[in-house]
Amino acid sequence: MKRAVIYARVSTDRQAEEGLSIDSQIESCRNKAEALNAAVLHVFRDEGISGTTDARPGFRTAINRCAVGDVDYFICWSSSRFARDQADAIAYKRELAGYGTKIAYAQSSIDLDSHEGWMLDSFQQVIDESYSRQVSADTKRSMMAAAREGFFMGGRAPFGYEAQAVDGSNRRCLVPLEREAAIVRMIFEWAGNGIGAKLIAERLNAQGLMTRNRRWHKGTVLHMLNSEVYMGTVVYNRFDRKRRKLRPESDWVRVQAHEPLIAAEAFQAVQEAMSGRAPAIERGAANSNHLFTGLLRCGLCNASLQIATGTGRGGKVYSYYACRENLQGCACGFPRMRAEPFEQWLLQELLDKLLNRQMIEGVLRQLDDAAARWVKERATRRTSLVLELRAAEARRNKLFDVIELQGTDAPGINELGPRLKKINEQISQAEKALVSLENEPEPTLGPLDVSADEAAEIFRATVMGCDDAKTLRGLIASIAQMIVVKDDEVVVHYKPECLVQMDGTPVHSKHKWLLDLGSNQGPTD
């Protein structure tokens, strides 16, 4: 007996009311499975999700179930229930075909295996996407018209507003919620007076003013200060959900929809003030000019340490490491650290552990051992190639003897030519391999003109003199997994594969690398 899975979907309550309910789709799909003489293994569903997106958990689970390879049919109500995006439909149909699973529609009896059925299904895909695009355009037009009339188009009301139902209608309007609106006005007033988002969050938390039962963070304040909703404006077509990114601002549609809490002039003044004093925060980007971005963590709250900039006396801009939670307005008490002196100190501490006499001597011993192994292995490889070459030559000589003794009367004379050609190719390959082996340069160090201590100092000077932050950061990241900075110590967590000596024994207290169960400690100042 064949096996099948069923998938059903509705994107709106209206579809369910028009007879496309989940249950009615499933019932029709079960009838289709019976007609196909297929047992239903599982039923998958998505409710309230559009077919224009592949972010459908029920759909993806159904596809993954077919990946097992024991499902003969993927049954759904129609092609529009499968996908309304043509590209997605083609991709998923190919994926199912690779699993050996056929698609069947309960609504129609089209044979999708036939050429005619394939053409009809392809045309239907175009129609489905065209219909979806039209519905999307109509919906957007309807939403903008409703917004211009002052209606709230759904979602959670922004802080400072509440959504009130309009008499005799299912629609709602945003109206100021005074207990929250007063806080919004205060936040904008503080920002307009030059107070930063972090300090604003700290002030609100200190006063016990919550954002709907949650503490304020710097990010929450910044989001509010940048939101045009407080000027009474609703912005449409801002985000491309399919590509998961913002559209160009020229494509945005702004609608004056509700009562503003902040005048447009005050809102713009706050934007200009923020753009002039916002610190630049580097999040460990590949082009960062700092050595430890992406590796440091706060020893008080375990948040990451990030680079921010500040302006000192005389207008000089400097960089410092700060706790991410502090930057967001939830202070853990971690002090800011000037980046340059901290990096120089910590780099020197790491080099003391990496570039010392013992480590250099170990590296040199390993190189000598590697050279000795290479010589031994080359001798073994040469012996093997010579034996292979001599064996092939012996087989060729036997063929020559047969031809010499019996001439054209030799048995299987027609087969001797191809055999001889194959043996000659083997001999040629073995000879080339021997020549290549003889030409390999021998890895030798030669006499050292400096001691291990002097070599360590040379390497150290090379590292300290390197002005390429990316190269130095790569060196540090190759040995350290994480560096935790506490009030009076720094704990370096090394990568396990780096914690071995040249003889294979672990690095531990013997060389003072790991003072605390796998960590290296030292003062921060």
C-alpha positions as CSV (number, residue, x, y, z in Angstrom):
1,M,0.0,0.0,0.0
2,K,1.2,3.5,-0.8
3,R,1.9,6.1,1.9
4,A,1.0,9.8,2.0
5,V,1.2,13.0,4.1
6,I,-1.4,15.7,4.1
7,Y,-0.8,19.4,4.3
8,A,-3.5,22.1,4.8
9,R,-3.2,25.9,5.2
10,V,-5.4,29.0,5.6
11,S,-3.9,32.5,5.7
12,T,-7.0,34.3,7.0
13,D,-10.2,33.7,9.0
14,R,-12.1,34.8,5.9
15,Q,-10.7,31.9,3.9
16,A,-12.0,29.5,6.6
17,E,-15.4,31.1,6.4
18,E,-15.5,30.7,2.6
19,G,-15.2,26.9,2.8
20,L,-11.4,26.6,2.8
21,S,-11.2,25.7,6.5
22,I,-8.4,23.5,7.7
23,D,-10.8,20.6,8.6
24,S,-12.5,20.7,5.2
25,Q,-9.2,20.7,3.4
26,I,-8.0,17.7,5.5
27,E,-11.2,15.8,4.8
28,S,-10.9,16.3,1.0
29,C,-7.2,15.3,1.2
30,R,-8.1,12.1,3.0
31,N,-10.6,11.2,0.3
32,K,-7.9,11.8,-2.3
33,A,-5.5,9.5,-0.4
34,E,-8.2,6.8,-0.4
35,A,-8.6,7.2,-4.1
36,L,-4.8,6.8,-4.5
37,N,-4.9,3.7,-2.3
38,A,-2.5,5.5,0.1
39,A,-2.4,5.3,3.9
40,V,-2.1,8.7,5.6
41,L,1.0,8.8,7.8
42,H,0.6,12.3,9.2
43,V,-1.4,15.5,8.8
44,F,0.5,18.9,8.9
45,R,-1.2,22.3,9.1
46,D,-0.4,26.0,9.1
47,E,-3.0,28.6,10.2
48,G,-2.9,32.3,9.6
49,I,0.2,32.1,7.4
50,S,0.5,33.3,3.8
51,G,1.5,30.9,1.0
52,T,3.9,33.6,-0.4
53,T,6.5,32.7,2.3
54,D,8.4,29.5,3.0
55,A,8.4,30.5,6.8
56,R,5.7,27.9,7.4
57,P,6.6,25.5,10.2
58,G,3.9,22.9,9.3
59,F,4.9,23.0,5.6
60,R,8.6,22.6,6.3
61,T,7.9,19.7,8.7
62,A,5.9,18.0,6.0
63,I,8.7,18.4,3.5
64,N,11.2,17.1,6.0
65,R,9.0,14.1,6.7
66,C,9.2,13.2,3.0
67,A,13.0,13.4,3.1
68,V,13.0,10.1,5.0
69,G,12.2,8.5,1.6
70,D,9.1,6.4,2.5
71,V,6.4,8.9,1.4
72,D,4.7,8.3,-2.0
73,Y,2.4,11.3,-2.0
74,F,2.3,14.9,-0.7
75,I,-1.4,15.7,-0.8
76,C,-2.8,19.3,-0.4
77,W,-6.1,20.9,-1.4
78,S,-4.7,22.8,-4.4
79,S,-1.6,24.4,-5.9
80,S,-2.3,27.6,-4.1
81,R,-2.2,25.8,-0.7
82,F,1.2,24.3,-1.7
83,A,2.8,27.7,-2.4
84,R,1.7,31.0,-4.0
85,D,5.3,32.0,-4.9
86,Q,6.3,30.4,-8.2
87,A,10.0,30.1,-7.4
88,D,9.3,28.5,-4.0
89,A,6.8,26.1,-5.7
90,I,9.4,25.0,-8.3
91,A,12.1,24.5,-5.7
92,Y,10.0,22.5,-3.3
93,K,8.5,20.3,-6.1
94,R,12.1,19.5,-7.2
95,E,13.0,18.7,-3.6
96,L,10.1,16.3,-3.2
97,A,10.9,14.7,-6.5
98,G,14.4,14.0,-5.2
99,Y,12.8,12.1,-2.3
100,G,10.6,10.1,-4.6
101,T,7.4,11.9,-3.5
102,K,4.7,12.9,-5.9
103,I,2.3,15.9,-5.4
104,A,-1.4,15.3,-5.5
105,Y,-4.2,17.9,-5.3
106,A,-7.5,17.0,-3.7
107,Q,-9.3,19.7,-5.7
108,S,-8.4,18.3,-9.2
109,S,-7.7,15.0,-10.9
110,I,-4.8,16.3,-13.0
111,D,-2.2,13.7,-13.7
112,L,1.0,15.7,-12.8
113,D,3.2,13.0,-14.3
114,S,1.8,13.6,-17.8
115,H,3.1,16.4,-20.0
116,E,-0.4,18.0,-20.2
117,G,-0.7,17.9,-16.4
118,W,2.8,19.4,-15.9
119,M,1.8,22.3,-18.2
120,L,-1.5,22.9,-16.5
121,D,0.2,22.9,-13.1
122,S,2.8,25.4,-14.3
123,F,0.2,27.7,-15.6
124,Q,-1.7,27.5,-12.3
125,Q,1.5,28.5,-10.5
126,V,1.7,31.7,-12.5
127,I,-2.0,32.3,-11.8
128,D,-1.5,31.7,-8.1
129,E,1.4,34.1,-7.8
130,S,-0.5,36.7,-9.9
131,Y,-3.5,36.5,-7.6
132,S,-1.3,36.7,-4.5
133,R,0.4,39.9,-5.9
134,Q,-2.9,41.4,-6.7
135,V,-4.2,40.6,-3.2
136,S,-1.0,42.1,-1.7
137,A,-1.4,45.3,-3.7
138,D,-5.1,45.6,-2.7
139,T,-4.3,44.9,0.9
140,K,-1.6,47.5,1.0
141,R,-3.9,50.1,-0.7
142,S,-6.6,49.3,1.8
143,M,-4.3,49.5,4.8
144,M,-3.0,52.9,3.7
145,A,-6.5,54.2,3.1
146,A,-7.6,53.0,6.5
147,A,-4.5,54.5,8.1
148,R,-5.2,57.9,6.5
149,E,-8.6,57.7,8.1
150,G,-6.9,57.3,11.5
151,F,-7.4,53.5,12.0
152,F,-4.7,51.3,13.7
153,M,-3.8,48.4,11.4
154,G,-2.9,45.8,14.1
155,G,-0.1,44.6,16.2
156,R,0.8,45.8,19.7
157,A,0.1,49.5,20.4
158,P,3.4,51.4,20.8
159,F,4.3,52.7,24.2
160,G,2.4,55.9,24.9
161,Y,-0.7,54.8,23.0
162,E,-3.6,52.4,23.3
163,A,-5.8,51.0,20.6
164,Q,-9.5,51.8,21.1
165,A,-12.3,50.2,19.2
166,V,-14.4,52.4,17.0
167,D,-18.1,52.3,17.7
168,G,-19.9,50.0,15.3
169,S,-16.7,48.7,13.6
170,N,-14.1,46.1,14.1
171,R,-11.5,48.7,13.5
172,R,-9.4,50.5,16.2
173,C,-7.7,53.8,16.5
174,L,-4.5,54.8,18.3
175,V,-5.1,57.3,21.1
176,P,-2.7,58.7,23.7
177,L,-2.5,56.7,26.9
178,E,-1.7,59.6,29.2
179,R,0.3,57.7,32.0
180,E,2.6,56.5,29.3
181,A,2.5,59.5,27.0
182,A,3.9,61.6,29.9
183,I,6.9,59.4,30.0
184,V,7.4,59.6,26.2
185,R,7.3,63.4,26.3
186,M,9.8,63.4,29.2
187,I,12.2,61.1,27.3
188,F,12.2,63.3,24.3
189,E,12.6,66.4,26.5
190,W,15.7,64.9,28.2
191,A,17.1,63.8,24.8
192,G,16.6,67.3,23.4
193,N,18.6,68.7,26.4
194,G,21.6,66.5,25.4
195,I,21.1,63.6,27.8
196,G,22.1,60.2,26.2
197,A,19.9,57.2,25.9
198,K,21.9,55.2,28.4
199,L,21.5,57.8,31.1
200,I,17.8,58.2,30.2
201,A,17.3,54.5,30.8
202,E,19.2,54.6,34.1
203,R,17.1,57.6,35.3
204,L,13.8,55.9,34.4
205,N,14.8,52.7,36.2
206,A,16.0,54.6,39.2
207,Q,12.6,56.4,39.4
208,G,10.7,53.0,39.1
209,L,9.1,54.0,35.8
210,M,8.7,50.8,33.9
211,T,8.1,50.1,30.2
212,R,5.0,47.8,30.6
213,N,6.5,45.8,33.5
214,R,10.0,45.8,32.0
215,R,13.2,47.7,32.9
216,W,14.4,50.3,30.4
217,H,17.4,49.6,28.3
218,K,19.5,51.9,26.1
219,G,18.2,50.1,23.0
220,T,14.6,50.6,24.0
221,V,15.1,54.3,24.5
222,L,16.9,54.6,21.2
223,H,14.1,52.8,19.3
224,M,11.6,55.1,20.8
225,L,13.6,58.3,20.0
226,N,13.9,57.1,16.4
227,S,10.3,56.1,15.9
228,E,8.1,58.4,13.7
229,V,5.0,56.9,15.3
230,Y,5.4,59.6,18.0
231,M,4.9,62.3,15.3
232,G,1.6,60.6,14.4
233,T,3.2,58.9,11.4
234,V,2.8,55.4,10.2
235,V,5.4,54.1,7.7
236,Y,4.4,51.3,5.2
237,N,6.5,49.3,2.8
238,R,9.6,49.7,5.0
239,F,10.6,46.0,5.5
240,D,10.8,43.3,2.8
241,R,9.7,40.2,4.7
242,K,10.6,37.8,2.0
243,R,14.2,39.0,1.8
244,R,14.3,39.9,5.5
245,K,15.8,43.4,5.0
246,L,14.8,47.0,4.8
247,R,13.8,48.4,1.5
248,P,15.3,51.7,0.2
249,E,13.8,54.7,2.1
250,S,12.6,56.0,-1.3
251,D,10.2,53.1,-1.4
252,W,8.7,53.8,2.0
253,V,5.2,55.3,2.3
254,R,4.5,57.6,5.2
255,V,0.9,58.3,6.3
256,Q,-0.2,60.8,9.0
257,A,-2.5,58.5,10.9
258,H,-3.1,59.5,14.6
259,E,-2.6,62.2,17.2
260,P,1.2,63.0,17.7
261,L,2.8,63.0,21.1
262,I,5.9,64.9,19.9
263,A,5.9,67.9,17.5
264,A,7.8,67.3,14.2
265,E,10.3,70.1,15.0
266,A,11.2,68.6,18.4
267,F,11.5,65.1,16.9
268,Q,13.9,66.4,14.2
269,A,15.9,68.3,16.8
270,V,16.4,65.1,18.8
271,Q,17.6,63.2,15.7
272,E,20.2,65.8,15.0
273,A,21.4,65.8,18.6
274,M,21.7,62.1,18.7
275,S,23.6,61.8,15.4
276,G,26.1,64.3,16.7
277,R,27.0,62.5,19.9
278,A,26.3,58.8,19.2
279,P,29.3,56.6,20.2
280,A,30.7,54.3,17.5
281,I,30.4,50.7,18.7
282,E,32.5,48.1,17.0
283,R,31.1,44.5,17.3
284,G,34.2,42.5,16.4
285,A,34.1,43.2,12.7
286,A,36.9,41.9,10.5
287,N,38.2,45.4,9.9
288,S,38.3,46.3,13.6
289,N,41.5,48.1,14.6
290,H,41.5,46.5,18.1
291,L,43.2,43.3,19.1
292,F,40.6,41.6,21.4
293,T,37.2,42.5,19.9
294,G,35.0,39.5,20.0
295,L,37.0,37.7,22.7
296,L,36.5,39.7,25.9
297,R,33.7,39.2,28.3
298,C,32.6,41.0,31.5
299,G,33.6,39.0,34.7
300,L,30.6,40.6,36.5
301,C,27.6,39.8,34.3
302,N,29.2,37.6,31.5
303,A,28.1,40.1,28.8
304,S,30.5,40.8,25.9
305,L,32.9,43.7,26.1
306,Q,32.6,46.1,23.1
307,I,34.6,48.9,21.8
308,A,33.0,52.3,22.1
309,T,34.5,55.8,21.6
310,G,34.5,58.8,23.9
311,T,35.7,62.4,23.7
312,G,38.3,63.5,26.2
313,R,39.6,67.0,27.1
314,G,40.6,69.0,24.1
315,G,38.2,67.1,21.9
316,K,40.5,64.1,21.5
317,V,38.6,60.9,20.7
318,Y,39.7,57.7,22.5
319,S,38.5,54.1,22.5
320,Y,37.6,52.0,25.5
321,Y,36.3,48.6,26.3
322,A,32.9,48.7,28.0
323,C,30.3,46.0,29.1
324,R,27.5,45.6,26.6
325,E,24.9,45.6,29.4
326,N,26.3,49.0,30.6
327,L,26.0,50.4,27.1
328,Q,22.4,49.3,27.1
329,G,21.6,51.1,30.4
330,C,21.7,48.1,32.9
331,A,24.7,48.9,35.0
332,C,26.7,45.9,36.5
333,G,29.4,48.2,37.8
334,F,32.1,47.2,35.3
335,P,34.5,50.1,34.8
336,R,35.5,51.3,31.3
337,M,39.0,50.4,30.2
338,R,41.1,52.4,27.9
339,A,41.7,50.1,24.9
340,E,45.3,50.9,23.9
341,P,47.1,50.4,27.3
342,F,45.0,47.4,28.1
343,E,45.7,45.7,24.8
344,Q,49.5,46.4,25.1
345,W,49.6,44.9,28.6
346,L,47.5,41.8,27.8
347,L,49.4,41.2,24.5
348,Q,52.7,41.2,26.4
349,E,51.3,38.9,29.0
350,L,50.3,36.4,26.4
351,L,53.6,36.6,24.6
352,D,55.3,35.8,27.9
353,K,53.4,32.5,27.9
354,L,53.8,31.8,24.1
355,L,57.3,33.0,23.2
356,N,59.6,31.8,26.0
357,R,62.8,29.7,25.8
358,Q,61.0,26.4,26.6
359,M,58.4,26.9,23.9
360,I,61.0,27.9,21.3
361,E,63.2,24.9,22.1
362,G,60.2,22.7,21.8
363,V,59.3,24.0,18.4
364,L,62.9,23.5,17.2
365,R,62.9,19.9,18.5
366,Q,59.7,19.3,16.7
367,L,61.1,20.7,13.4
368,D,64.2,18.4,13.8
369,D,62.0,15.4,14.5
370,A,59.9,16.3,11.4
371,A,62.9,16.4,9.2
372,A,64.2,13.1,10.5
373,R,60.8,11.5,9.9
374,W,60.7,12.9,6.3
375,V,64.1,11.3,5.5
376,K,62.9,7.9,6.8
377,E,59.5,8.2,5.0
378,R,61.2,9.1,1.7
379,A,63.4,6.0,1.9
380,T,60.4,3.9,2.5
381,R,58.5,5.5,-0.4
382,R,61.6,5.1,-2.7
383,T,61.9,1.4,-1.9
384,S,58.2,0.9,-2.7
385,L,58.5,2.7,-6.0
386,V,61.6,0.7,-7.0
387,L,59.8,-2.6,-6.2
388,E,56.8,-1.5,-8.3
389,L,59.0,-0.5,-11.2
390,R,61.0,-3.8,-11.1
391,A,57.8,-5.9,-11.0
392,A,56.4,-4.1,-14.1
393,E,59.6,-4.5,-16.0
394,A,59.6,-8.2,-15.2
395,R,56.1,-8.6,-16.6
396,R,57.1,-6.7,-19.8
397,N,60.2,-8.9,-20.2
398,K,58.0,-12.1,-20.0
399,L,55.8,-10.7,-22.8
400,F,58.9,-10.0,-24.9
401,D,60.1,-13.6,-24.3
402,V,56.8,-15.0,-25.5
403,I,56.8,-12.9,-28.7
404,E,60.4,-13.7,-29.3
405,L,59.9,-17.5,-29.0
406,Q,56.6,-18.0,-30.8
407,G,56.2,-14.9,-33.0
408,T,52.8,-14.5,-34.6
409,D,51.9,-18.1,-33.4
410,A,51.9,-17.0,-29.7
411,P,48.6,-17.7,-28.0
412,G,46.4,-14.6,-27.6
413,I,48.6,-12.5,-29.8
414,N,45.8,-10.0,-30.3
415,E,45.7,-9.3,-26.6
416,L,49.5,-8.8,-26.1
417,G,49.5,-5.3,-27.6
418,P,47.0,-3.7,-25.1
419,R,48.7,-5.6,-22.2
420,L,52.1,-4.3,-23.2
421,K,50.8,-0.8,-23.6
422,K,49.3,-0.9,-20.0
423,I,52.6,-2.2,-18.6
424,N,54.6,0.5,-20.3
425,E,52.3,3.2,-18.8
426,Q,52.8,1.7,-15.3
427,I,56.6,1.8,-15.8
428,S,56.5,5.4,-17.0
429,Q,54.4,6.5,-14.0
430,A,56.8,4.8,-11.6
431,E,59.9,6.4,-13.2
432,K,58.3,9.8,-13.0
433,A,57.4,9.3,-9.4
434,L,61.0,8.3,-8.6
435,V,62.3,11.4,-10.3
436,S,59.9,13.6,-8.5
437,L,60.8,12.0,-5.2
438,E,64.5,12.5,-5.8
439,N,63.9,16.2,-6.6
440,E,62.0,16.9,-3.3
441,P,64.1,19.3,-1.2
442,E,65.1,17.9,2.2
443,P,63.7,19.9,5.1
444,T,66.7,21.0,7.1
445,L,67.1,23.8,9.6
446,G,70.8,24.3,9.3
447,P,72.9,25.7,12.1
448,L,71.2,28.3,14.3
449,D,73.1,31.6,14.8
450,V,71.0,32.6,17.8
451,S,70.0,31.0,21.1
452,A,66.4,30.0,21.9
453,D,66.2,33.1,24.2
454,E,67.4,35.3,21.4
455,A,64.9,33.7,18.9
456,A,62.1,34.3,21.4
457,E,63.0,38.0,21.7
458,I,63.1,38.2,17.9
459,F,59.7,36.7,17.5
460,R,58.4,38.9,20.3
461,A,59.7,42.0,18.7
462,T,58.2,41.0,15.4
463,V,54.8,40.5,17.0
464,M,54.9,43.8,19.0
465,G,56.1,45.7,15.9
466,C,53.2,44.4,13.7
467,D,50.7,47.2,13.0
468,D,48.2,44.9,11.3
469,A,45.4,44.4,13.9
470,K,43.7,41.7,11.8
471,T,46.9,39.6,11.8
472,L,47.5,40.0,15.5
473,R,43.8,39.2,16.3
474,G,44.1,36.0,14.2
475,L,47.1,35.0,16.3
476,I,45.3,35.6,19.5
477,A,42.1,33.9,18.4
478,S,44.1,30.8,17.3
479,I,45.0,30.1,21.0
480,A,42.3,31.8,23.1
481,Q,38.6,30.9,23.2
482,M,37.5,33.6,25.6
483,I,39.1,36.2,27.9
484,V,37.1,37.1,31.0
485,V,38.0,40.5,32.6
486,K,37.2,40.9,36.3
487,D,37.9,43.6,38.8
488,D,41.4,42.5,39.7
489,E,42.3,39.8,37.2
490,V,42.1,38.5,33.7
491,V,41.3,34.9,33.0
492,V,42.3,33.5,29.6
493,H,40.5,30.3,28.5
494,Y,42.8,28.7,25.9
495,K,41.7,26.4,23.1
496,P,42.2,22.7,24.2
497,E,44.2,21.8,21.1
498,C,46.8,24.5,22.0
499,L,47.3,23.2,25.5
500,V,49.8,20.5,24.7
501,Q,53.6,20.4,24.7
502,M,55.7,19.2,21.8
503,D,55.9,15.7,23.4
504,G,52.1,15.5,23.6
505,T,51.7,16.2,27.4
506,P,49.2,18.8,28.5
507,V,50.4,22.3,29.5
508,H,49.5,22.8,33.1
509,S,51.1,24.2,36.3
510,K,54.5,23.0,35.1
511,H,54.9,26.1,33.0
512,K,52.5,28.4,34.9
513,W,50.0,28.6,32.0
514,L,47.0,27.4,33.9
515,L,46.8,28.8,37.3
516,D,43.1,28.1,37.8
517,L,41.7,24.9,36.1
518,G,42.5,25.8,32.5
519,S,43.0,29.5,32.9
520,N,45.8,32.1,33.0
521,Q,45.4,35.0,35.4
522,G,47.0,38.4,35.7
523,P,46.1,41.9,37.0
524,T,44.2,44.3,34.8
525,D,46.2,47.3,35.7
